Amino acid sequence: MNTNKKALFAQTMEQHKGIIYKVVNSYCQNQHDRQDLAQEILTTMWLAYDNYDKDYKFSTWMYRIALNVAISYYRKDSKREDKANESEQCIVHIADLSAHNDKSEEVKQLYEFIAKLDKLNKAIVLLYLEGEPHQSIATSLGISKTNVATRIGRIKETLKNQFEKQGLNMNLDNIKNTWQQQNSVNESAITINQSLLSETKVNKQMKELNTMKWARIIESAAFFFIIVLLGQYIANNFSVSAPSISVLILSVFSIAGFAGNIGQIVHIANVDYAKPISQLQKDVYRLCSHKLQLTKLLLMSAPFYMAYVFIGFDVLFEIDLYAHLEQHMVWFYSVSSLLLLIITSCVLAKLNYKNIATPWVKSSIAFIVGERLVTMAQFINNIDSTDS
């Protein structure tokens, strides 16, 4: 990035940095997380600025990235990361909301209300309070305008009832002006070290993506090596026999695994935090669900368990085991493999985000991959179900 572009980014960011303050206070419940998330948002914007599309308002571009990073934000080990953060140089400092006395009481209560909303509704409220029209909100989130209108209506009603219980005659539209008037206060609550920011070459999310990319490259090389070995076996032992057919079956699974890893590498290269939120979250879900897809591939090969046995006997002992099986055993293995294939196919078809509300699906995904993927699956399913 050239000097003029750096100066332009710094100048424009100073005018809109209050957006970061609003987002981190809406999505994080403690100061350590707010500080960490603010740094991730800011560095992501800095690293993505070369690709900024001037057809969008800078604030719209900022909100897309800030919300995408906030929704994707996940800390595996808070204590460990807090220690790591202390050793890092602080690029951005954000004032503690609880100690910030310049906030109006209505705005403080609104932050408390927003904190209780799900991730999608938080994004909708933040964009609505900024004065964005329904269509603009829908475009930024990647959902339908009708969905936005319906959700805003429900949020307004819930907030109105909450204020009435406290004896206040307030609603979301009344607070909108107060919210926007707080912009100067928000901007003063966040301080950016521009010199440190300009030296940033990579952030945590980029490191995570690079780690994923190298893991997929290694896996691709492993699958390619297996494909070559299986190909050599077919070339040297081509015949209509159980071992040859078994090798062909395993070659199909190996090619599927290789293609899946190449697809992952392409996905990683195309991750763009300025995309509409639903689209980016689905991209990130596809990347984070790789372990789940690999597990599915291995389980799909389970019904063909005899293929491994036939190949093993042929390679190790040069025996065609199939030729030595009695007819009733052939039938037994064939029927059991078919039943296992049907059961496995039905189970694996259910293991996706659309069925995350099903307890055994949720538990299985959490066991295979972790809670992070469950949270992402719930978010995507929430968008899809309400849009449909």
C-alpha positions as CSV (number, residue, x, y, z in Angstrom):
1,M,0.0,0.0,0.0
2,N,1.5,3.4,-1.0
3,T,1.9,6.3,1.3
4,N,-1.0,8.3,-0.1
5,K,-3.3,5.3,0.3
6,K,-2.1,4.7,3.9
7,A,-2.8,8.4,4.7
8,L,-6.3,8.2,3.1
9,F,-7.1,5.0,5.1
10,A,-6.0,6.6,8.4
11,Q,-8.0,9.8,7.7
12,T,-11.1,7.9,6.7
13,M,-10.8,5.5,9.6
14,E,-10.6,8.3,12.1
15,Q,-13.9,9.6,10.8
16,H,-15.7,6.2,11.1
17,K,-13.9,4.4,13.9
18,G,-17.0,4.7,16.1
19,I,-18.4,1.8,14.1
20,I,-15.8,-0.5,15.6
21,Y,-16.8,0.7,19.1
22,K,-20.5,0.0,18.5
23,V,-19.9,-3.5,17.0
24,V,-17.5,-4.8,19.7
25,N,-19.7,-3.5,22.5
26,S,-22.7,-5.2,20.9
27,Y,-21.0,-8.6,20.4
28,C,-18.7,-8.9,23.4
29,Q,-19.5,-9.0,27.1
30,N,-16.1,-8.3,28.6
31,Q,-13.4,-5.8,28.0
32,H,-10.7,-8.4,27.1
33,D,-12.9,-9.7,24.3
34,R,-13.8,-6.2,23.1
35,Q,-10.2,-5.2,22.9
36,D,-9.2,-8.4,21.0
37,L,-12.2,-8.2,18.6
38,A,-11.5,-4.5,17.9
39,Q,-7.9,-5.3,16.9
40,E,-9.1,-8.1,14.7
41,I,-11.7,-5.9,13.0
42,L,-9.2,-3.0,12.5
43,T,-6.4,-5.2,11.1
44,T,-8.8,-7.0,8.8
45,M,-10.0,-3.7,7.4
46,W,-6.3,-2.6,6.9
47,L,-5.3,-5.8,5.2
48,A,-8.4,-5.7,2.9
49,Y,-8.3,-2.0,2.1
50,D,-6.5,-2.6,-1.3
51,N,-9.6,-4.4,-2.4
52,Y,-12.1,-1.7,-1.2
53,D,-14.8,-1.2,-3.8
54,K,-15.4,2.6,-4.0
55,D,-19.0,1.9,-5.3
56,Y,-19.8,1.3,-1.6
57,K,-19.8,3.9,1.1
58,F,-16.8,3.5,3.3
59,S,-19.1,3.1,6.3
60,T,-21.0,0.3,4.6
61,W,-17.8,-1.5,3.7
62,M,-16.6,-1.1,7.3
63,Y,-19.9,-2.5,8.8
64,R,-19.7,-5.5,6.5
65,I,-16.2,-6.4,7.6
66,A,-16.8,-5.5,11.3
67,L,-19.9,-7.6,11.5
68,N,-18.4,-10.5,9.6
69,V,-15.4,-10.6,11.9
70,A,-17.6,-10.2,15.0
71,I,-19.9,-13.1,13.9
72,S,-16.9,-15.3,13.1
73,Y,-15.1,-14.3,16.3
74,Y,-14.3,-17.3,18.5
75,R,-11.9,-17.8,21.4
76,K,-10.8,-21.3,22.2
77,D,-9.0,-20.5,25.4
78,S,-9.7,-17.1,26.9
79,K,-7.0,-17.3,29.6
80,R,-4.3,-18.3,27.1
81,E,-5.3,-15.7,24.6
82,D,-5.5,-12.9,27.3
83,K,-1.8,-13.7,28.2
84,A,-0.9,-13.7,24.5
85,N,-2.7,-10.3,24.1
86,E,-0.7,-8.8,26.9
87,S,2.5,-9.7,25.1
88,E,1.3,-8.2,21.8
89,Q,1.6,-4.5,20.9
90,C,-1.7,-2.7,21.2
91,I,-2.8,-1.3,17.8
92,V,-6.1,-0.1,19.1
93,H,-7.3,0.8,22.6
94,I,-11.0,0.9,23.4
95,A,-12.6,2.4,26.5
96,D,-14.5,0.2,28.8
97,L,-18.3,0.7,28.2
98,S,-19.1,0.3,31.9
99,A,-16.7,3.1,32.8
100,H,-17.8,5.4,30.0
101,N,-20.0,8.0,31.7
102,D,-20.6,10.0,28.6
103,K,-23.2,7.5,27.4
104,S,-26.9,8.4,27.8
105,E,-29.0,6.1,30.0
106,E,-31.2,5.1,27.0
107,V,-28.1,4.1,25.0
108,K,-26.7,2.0,27.8
109,Q,-30.0,0.2,28.1
110,L,-30.1,-0.3,24.4
111,Y,-26.6,-1.9,24.5
112,E,-27.9,-4.2,27.2
113,F,-30.9,-5.1,25.0
114,I,-28.7,-5.7,21.9
115,A,-26.4,-8.0,24.0
116,K,-29.4,-10.4,24.5
117,L,-30.2,-10.7,20.8
118,D,-28.8,-13.4,18.5
119,K,-25.9,-12.5,16.2
120,L,-28.1,-11.8,13.1
121,N,-30.5,-9.6,15.0
122,K,-27.6,-7.7,16.5
123,A,-26.4,-6.9,13.0
124,I,-29.8,-5.8,11.8
125,V,-30.3,-3.5,14.8
126,L,-26.9,-1.9,14.4
127,L,-27.5,-1.2,10.7
128,Y,-31.1,0.1,11.4
129,L,-29.8,2.5,14.0
130,E,-27.3,3.9,11.5
131,G,-30.3,4.9,9.4
132,E,-29.8,2.2,6.7
133,P,-32.9,1.5,4.6
134,H,-34.3,-2.1,4.7
135,Q,-33.0,-2.9,1.2
136,S,-29.5,-1.8,2.1
137,I,-29.6,-3.9,5.3
138,A,-30.8,-6.9,3.2
139,T,-28.0,-6.4,0.7
140,S,-25.3,-6.2,3.4
141,L,-26.6,-9.2,5.2
142,G,-27.4,-11.3,2.2
143,I,-31.0,-11.9,3.2
144,S,-34.4,-10.9,1.9
145,K,-35.9,-7.4,2.5
146,T,-39.0,-9.1,3.9
147,N,-36.9,-11.0,6.4
148,V,-35.3,-7.7,7.5
149,A,-38.7,-5.9,7.8
150,T,-40.1,-8.8,9.8
151,R,-37.2,-9.0,12.2
152,I,-37.1,-5.2,12.8
153,G,-40.8,-5.2,13.6
154,R,-40.4,-8.0,16.2
155,I,-37.3,-6.3,17.7
156,K,-39.2,-2.9,18.0
157,E,-42.1,-4.6,19.7
158,T,-39.9,-6.5,22.2
159,L,-37.8,-3.3,23.0
160,K,-41.0,-1.2,23.4
161,N,-42.4,-3.7,25.9
162,Q,-39.2,-3.8,27.8
163,F,-39.1,0.0,28.2
164,E,-42.8,0.0,29.2
165,K,-42.0,-2.4,32.0
166,Q,-39.5,0.1,33.3
167,G,-42.0,3.0,33.0
168,L,-40.3,4.6,30.0
169,N,-42.1,5.9,26.9
170,M,-39.4,4.9,24.5
171,N,-39.0,2.9,21.4
172,L,-36.3,2.0,18.8
173,D,-37.1,4.9,16.5
174,N,-36.9,7.4,19.4
175,I,-33.5,6.1,20.4
176,K,-32.2,6.2,16.8
177,N,-31.5,10.0,17.0
178,T,-29.9,9.7,20.4
179,W,-27.8,6.7,19.1
180,Q,-26.5,8.7,16.1
181,Q,-25.8,11.8,18.3
182,Q,-23.4,9.6,20.3
183,N,-21.0,9.2,17.3
184,S,-18.5,11.8,18.6
185,V,-18.5,10.1,22.0
186,N,-17.9,6.7,20.3
187,E,-15.0,8.0,18.3
188,S,-13.3,9.5,21.3
189,A,-13.6,6.1,23.1
190,I,-11.4,4.4,20.6
191,T,-7.7,5.2,19.9
192,I,-5.8,3.8,17.0
193,N,-2.0,3.5,16.8
194,Q,-1.6,4.2,13.0
195,S,2.1,3.6,12.9
196,L,1.7,0.1,14.4
197,L,-1.3,-0.6,12.1
198,S,0.7,0.3,9.0
199,E,3.3,-2.3,9.9
200,T,0.7,-5.1,10.2
201,K,1.2,-7.8,7.6
202,V,-1.0,-10.5,9.0
203,N,-3.6,-10.9,11.8
204,K,-5.0,-13.9,13.7
205,Q,-7.6,-14.7,11.1
206,M,-5.1,-14.7,8.3
207,K,-2.8,-16.9,10.3
208,E,-5.7,-19.3,10.9
209,L,-6.5,-19.3,7.1
210,N,-2.8,-19.9,6.3
211,T,-2.6,-22.8,8.7
212,M,-5.8,-24.3,7.1
213,K,-4.3,-23.8,3.6
214,W,-1.0,-25.6,4.4
215,A,-3.0,-28.4,6.1
216,R,-5.1,-28.9,3.0
217,I,-2.0,-28.8,0.8
218,I,-0.4,-31.6,2.9
219,E,-3.6,-33.6,2.8
220,S,-3.9,-33.1,-1.0
221,A,-0.3,-34.4,-1.4
222,A,-1.2,-37.5,0.7
223,F,-4.3,-38.2,-1.4
224,F,-2.4,-37.7,-4.6
225,F,0.3,-40.2,-3.4
226,I,-2.5,-42.7,-2.6
227,I,-4.1,-42.1,-6.0
228,V,-0.7,-42.7,-7.8
229,L,-0.1,-46.0,-5.8
230,L,-3.6,-47.2,-6.6
231,G,-3.2,-46.2,-10.3
232,Q,0.1,-48.2,-10.5
233,Y,-1.6,-51.2,-9.0
234,I,-4.4,-51.0,-11.6
235,A,-1.9,-50.6,-14.4
236,N,0.1,-53.6,-13.3
237,N,-2.8,-55.9,-12.3
238,F,-5.6,-54.9,-14.6
239,S,-8.3,-57.6,-14.6
240,V,-11.9,-58.3,-13.7
241,S,-11.1,-59.5,-10.1
242,A,-12.1,-58.6,-6.6
243,P,-8.8,-56.9,-5.8
244,S,-8.9,-54.7,-9.0
245,I,-12.5,-53.7,-8.4
246,S,-11.6,-52.9,-4.8
247,V,-8.8,-50.7,-5.9
248,L,-11.1,-48.9,-8.3
249,I,-13.6,-48.2,-5.4
250,L,-10.9,-46.9,-3.1
251,S,-9.6,-44.8,-6.0
252,V,-12.9,-43.0,-6.3
253,F,-12.8,-42.1,-2.6
254,S,-9.2,-40.9,-2.9
255,I,-10.0,-38.8,-5.9
256,A,-13.0,-37.3,-3.9
257,G,-10.8,-36.5,-1.0
258,F,-8.2,-34.9,-3.3
259,A,-10.8,-32.8,-5.1
260,G,-12.3,-31.8,-1.8
261,N,-8.9,-30.5,-0.5
262,I,-8.3,-28.6,-3.8
263,G,-11.7,-27.0,-3.4
264,Q,-10.9,-26.0,0.2
265,I,-7.6,-24.3,-1.0
266,V,-9.6,-22.3,-3.6
267,H,-12.2,-21.4,-1.0
268,I,-9.4,-20.1,1.4
269,A,-8.0,-18.0,-1.4
270,N,-11.4,-16.4,-2.0
271,V,-12.3,-15.5,1.6
272,D,-13.4,-11.9,1.5
273,Y,-14.8,-10.3,4.7
274,A,-16.4,-7.5,2.7
275,K,-18.9,-10.1,1.2
276,P,-22.6,-10.0,2.3
277,I,-22.7,-11.6,5.8
278,S,-24.7,-14.7,5.0
279,Q,-22.4,-15.5,2.0
280,L,-19.1,-15.0,4.0
281,Q,-20.4,-17.1,6.9
282,K,-21.3,-19.9,4.6
283,D,-17.8,-19.7,3.1
284,V,-16.2,-19.9,6.6
285,Y,-18.6,-22.7,7.5
286,R,-17.4,-24.7,4.5
287,L,-13.8,-24.2,5.6
288,C,-14.3,-25.0,9.2
289,S,-16.4,-28.1,8.4
290,H,-13.6,-29.7,6.5
291,K,-13.0,-32.2,9.3
292,L,-16.7,-33.1,9.2
293,Q,-16.6,-33.6,5.4
294,L,-13.4,-35.8,5.8
295,T,-15.2,-37.8,8.5
296,K,-18.2,-38.3,6.2
297,L,-15.9,-39.5,3.4
298,L,-14.2,-42.1,5.7
299,L,-17.6,-43.2,6.9
300,M,-18.9,-43.5,3.4
301,S,-16.1,-45.9,2.6
302,A,-17.0,-48.1,5.6
303,P,-19.7,-50.1,3.7
304,F,-16.9,-51.2,1.3
305,Y,-14.8,-52.6,4.2
306,M,-14.2,-55.8,2.2
307,A,-12.4,-53.8,-0.4
308,Y,-9.6,-53.1,2.1
309,V,-9.5,-56.8,3.0
310,F,-9.3,-58.0,-0.6
311,I,-6.5,-55.5,-1.4
312,G,-4.6,-56.4,1.8
313,F,-4.6,-60.1,1.1
314,D,-3.6,-59.5,-2.5
315,V,-0.7,-57.1,-1.7
316,L,0.6,-58.9,1.4
317,F,0.0,-62.6,0.6
318,E,-0.7,-62.5,-3.2
319,I,-4.0,-64.3,-2.5
320,D,-7.3,-63.5,-4.2
321,L,-9.5,-63.9,-1.1
322,Y,-12.7,-63.6,-3.1
323,A,-11.9,-66.7,-5.1
324,H,-11.7,-68.7,-1.8
325,L,-15.0,-67.4,-0.3
326,E,-18.0,-69.7,-0.3
327,Q,-21.2,-68.5,-2.0
328,H,-23.2,-67.9,1.2
329,M,-20.3,-65.8,2.6
330,V,-20.3,-63.7,-0.6
331,W,-24.0,-63.1,-0.2
332,F,-23.6,-62.3,3.5
333,Y,-20.9,-59.6,2.8
334,S,-22.9,-58.2,-0.1
335,V,-26.1,-57.8,1.8
336,S,-24.4,-56.5,4.9
337,S,-22.4,-53.9,2.8
338,L,-25.6,-52.8,1.1
339,L,-27.5,-52.3,4.4
340,L,-24.5,-50.5,5.9
341,L,-24.4,-48.2,2.8
342,I,-28.1,-47.3,3.2
343,I,-27.8,-46.6,6.9
344,T,-24.6,-44.6,6.5
345,S,-26.0,-42.6,3.6
346,C,-29.1,-41.7,5.6
347,V,-27.1,-40.7,8.7
348,L,-24.6,-38.6,6.8
349,A,-27.3,-36.8,4.8
350,K,-28.6,-35.5,8.1
351,L,-25.2,-34.2,9.3
352,N,-25.4,-30.6,8.0
353,Y,-26.3,-27.2,9.3
354,K,-29.9,-27.5,8.1
355,N,-30.6,-30.1,10.8
356,I,-28.6,-28.5,13.6
357,A,-31.7,-28.2,15.7
358,T,-31.8,-32.0,15.9
359,P,-30.1,-33.0,19.2
360,W,-28.1,-36.0,17.8
361,V,-26.9,-33.9,14.8
362,K,-25.8,-31.1,17.1
363,S,-24.0,-33.5,19.4
364,S,-22.3,-35.3,16.6
365,I,-21.0,-32.1,14.9
366,A,-19.8,-30.8,18.3
367,F,-18.0,-34.1,19.0
368,I,-16.4,-34.3,15.5
369,V,-15.4,-30.7,15.0
370,G,-16.3,-28.6,18.1
371,E,-18.7,-26.1,19.4
372,R,-17.5,-23.4,17.0
373,L,-19.0,-25.2,14.0
374,V,-22.3,-25.7,15.9
375,T,-22.6,-22.0,16.5
376,M,-21.9,-21.2,12.9
377,A,-24.4,-23.9,11.7
378,Q,-27.0,-22.4,14.0
379,F,-26.4,-18.9,12.6
380,I,-26.6,-20.1,8.9
381,N,-29.7,-22.2,9.6
382,N,-31.3,-19.2,11.3
383,I,-30.8,-17.2,8.1
384,D,-32.0,-19.9,5.7
385,S,-35.0,-20.9,7.8
386,T,-36.3,-17.3,8.2
387,D,-35.7,-16.4,4.5
388,S,-37.5,-19.5,3.3
